[in-house]
Amino acid sequence: MKLDIPADDFGGYIFDCDGTLVDTMPLHYRAWNAAMQRNGLRGELDEELFYSLGGVPTRRVAELMGAHYGLSLDPERVFHEKEDIFLSMQGEMKVIQPVVDFAIAAAKRAPVAVASGGPRPIVRQTLEVTGLAALFSIVVTPEDVVHGKPAPDMFLLAAAKMGIAPAACLVFEDADPGFRAAEAAGMKWVAVTSRPVKRQ
């Protein structure tokens, strides 16, 4: 994987977690697939639908998936079932090394933060399991803001916590809601994905 890093001199760096620092998206897909099937989905969950919602807060994903399939489900219940299934797979996690290597180098010269659409306990545990927790003292999740991605709130809060102007921050993301959130925050972004980047 080659990262296309802009040449600007940035004052701070913000990283999404799932699919950016850690290769968890296939695990999240399997967890969502199982949870949705438990709650009325017949057949397999559409992978394109799943990846199009990357970075969106988990409870909102449950609502959107239910609406997409016309299912009457309890988003809170699906949320908890999905996260329990995902936690059982944490032993399979692997970091995305080029991004982690960049983050380690960047942290020596500038503040770094995580801004993830996942629930705080899951994000924290992911960082702990992969040995990244010590690198990121600043972690922003949907619990910290009014609006999650694609709104800019999470990135703006991360910038504020780092004490860096939004325009001086570079965001690393793997999904369209994150790209849009970065742009709305006035930040440049780097696409980190093994899947084709599709802008809407």
C-alpha positions in Angstrom: 0.0 0.0 0.0 1.3 3.4 -1.0 0.0 6.4 0.9 -0.5 9.6 -1.2 0.7 12.2 1.4 0.2 15.9 0.5 3.4 17.9 0.6 2.0 20.6 3.0 3.6 21.1 6.4 0.8 19.9 8.7 0.5 20.7 12.4 -1.6 17.7 13.4 -2.7 14.3 12.1 -6.1 12.6 12.7 -6.7 8.9 12.0 -9.8 6.9 11.6 -9.5 3.5 13.4 -11.4 0.8 11.6 -10.1 0.2 8.1 -7.4 2.9 8.5 -5.1 2.0 11.4 -6.5 -1.5 11.9 -7.8 -3.9 9.2 -11.1 -4.6 11.0 -13.6 -3.9 8.2 -13.9 -7.6 7.1 -14.5 -8.5 10.7 -17.1 -5.8 11.1 -18.8 -7.0 8.0 -19.0 -10.5 9.3 -20.4 -9.2 12.6 -23.0 -7.0 10.9 -24.0 -9.9 8.6 -24.6 -12.2 11.6 -26.4 -9.6 13.6 -28.7 -8.6 10.8 -29.5 -12.2 10.0 -30.4 -12.7 13.7 -32.8 -9.8 13.2 -34.7 -10.8 10.1 -32.3 -10.4 7.2 -32.6 -13.2 4.7 -29.5 -14.0 2.7 -26.1 -12.1 3.0 -25.7 -8.5 3.9 -24.8 -6.4 0.8 -21.1 -5.6 1.1 -21.3 -2.4 -0.9 -24.0 -1.2 1.4 -21.8 -2.0 4.4 -18.7 -0.3 3.0 -20.7 2.8 2.0 -21.5 3.3 5.7 -17.9 3.2 6.8 -17.3 5.7 9.7 -21.1 6.3 10.3 -21.9 5.8 14.1 -22.9 2.2 14.8 -26.4 2.8 16.0 -27.1 4.9 12.9 -25.8 2.1 10.7 -28.3 -0.3 12.4 -31.1 2.1 11.6 -30.0 2.6 8.0 -29.5 -1.1 7.3 -33.0 -1.8 8.8 -34.6 0.8 6.6 -32.7 -0.4 3.5 -34.0 -4.0 4.0 -37.5 -2.9 5.2 -36.9 -4.6 8.5 -38.7 -3.6 11.8 -35.8 -4.0 14.2 -34.5 -2.5 17.4 -31.3 -0.6 16.5 -30.1 -0.7 20.1 -30.5 -4.5 20.3 -28.8 -4.9 16.9 -26.0 -2.6 18.0 -25.2 -4.6 21.1 -25.5 -8.0 19.3 -23.1 -6.8 16.5 -20.5 -5.4 19.0 -20.6 -8.7 21.0 -20.0 -10.7 17.8 -17.2 -8.3 16.8 -15.5 -8.5 20.2 -15.3 -12.3 19.8 -13.2 -11.8 16.7 -10.6 -9.4 18.1 -7.9 -12.0 18.1 -8.0 -11.8 14.3 -7.1 -8.1 14.1 -4.0 -6.9 12.3 -2.7 -3.3 12.0 -2.4 -1.6 8.6 1.4 -1.2 8.8 2.1 1.7 6.4 -0.5 3.8 8.2 0.8 2.8 11.7 4.4 3.5 10.6 3.4 6.9 9.4 1.5 7.6 12.6 4.5 6.6 14.8 6.8 8.9 12.8 4.3 11.8 12.8 3.8 11.5 16.6 7.5 12.4 17.1 7.0 15.9 15.5 3.3 16.7 15.9 0.1 15.8 17.8 -1.9 12.8 16.6 -5.5 11.8 17.3 -8.0 9.1 16.5 -11.5 10.1 15.3 -13.6 6.9 14.9 -17.3 6.2 14.2 -17.2 3.2 16.5 -18.4 3.1 20.2 -15.7 4.4 22.6 -15.2 1.0 24.5 -14.8 -0.9 21.2 -12.3 1.7 19.8 -10.3 1.8 23.0 -10.2 -2.0 23.1 -9.1 -2.2 19.4 -6.3 0.2 20.2 -5.3 -1.8 23.3 -5.3 -5.2 21.5 -3.2 -3.9 18.6 -0.7 -2.0 20.9 -1.7 1.4 19.6 -3.3 2.8 22.7 -0.1 4.5 24.0 0.3 6.3 20.7 -3.0 8.0 20.8 -3.9 9.9 24.0 -6.7 11.8 22.1 -9.6 9.6 21.0 -12.8 11.1 19.7 -15.9 8.9 19.1 -19.6 9.7 18.4 -20.3 9.9 22.1 -18.3 13.2 22.2 -20.3 15.1 19.5 -23.8 15.9 18.4 -23.3 14.7 14.8 -21.1 11.8 13.6 -19.5 11.5 10.2 -20.1 12.7 7.5 -20.6 15.8 9.7 -17.3 17.5 10.5 -17.9 17.6 14.3 -15.5 14.7 15.2 -12.6 16.1 13.2 -13.1 19.6 14.5 -13.2 18.3 18.1 -10.0 16.3 17.5 -8.3 19.4 16.1 -9.4 21.4 19.1 -8.1 18.8 21.5 -4.7 18.8 19.7 -4.7 22.6 19.8 -4.2 22.7 16.0 -6.2 24.8 13.5 -8.5 22.6 11.3 -6.8 23.7 8.1 -3.4 22.5 9.5 -4.7 19.0 10.1 -4.3 16.0 7.8 -6.9 13.2 8.0 -6.4 9.5 7.2 -9.6 7.8 6.3 -11.0 4.7 4.4 -14.6 5.6 3.5 -16.7 8.3 1.8 -18.4 9.6 5.0 -15.0 10.2 6.5 -13.7 12.0 3.3 -16.8 14.2 3.3 -16.4 14.9 7.0 -12.8 16.0 6.5 -13.7 18.3 3.6 -16.5 19.8 5.7 -14.0 20.5 8.4 -11.7 22.2 6.0 -9.0 19.5 6.2 -7.1 17.6 3.5 -7.4 13.8 3.6 -5.5 10.7 2.6 -7.4 7.7 1.3 -6.5 4.4 3.0 -8.3 1.5 1.4 -7.8 -1.7 -0.4 -11.2 -1.1 -2.0 -11.7 1.3 -4.9 -12.5 4.8 -3.6 -15.9 5.9 -4.9 -17.0 9.5 -4.5 -20.7 10.2 -4.7 
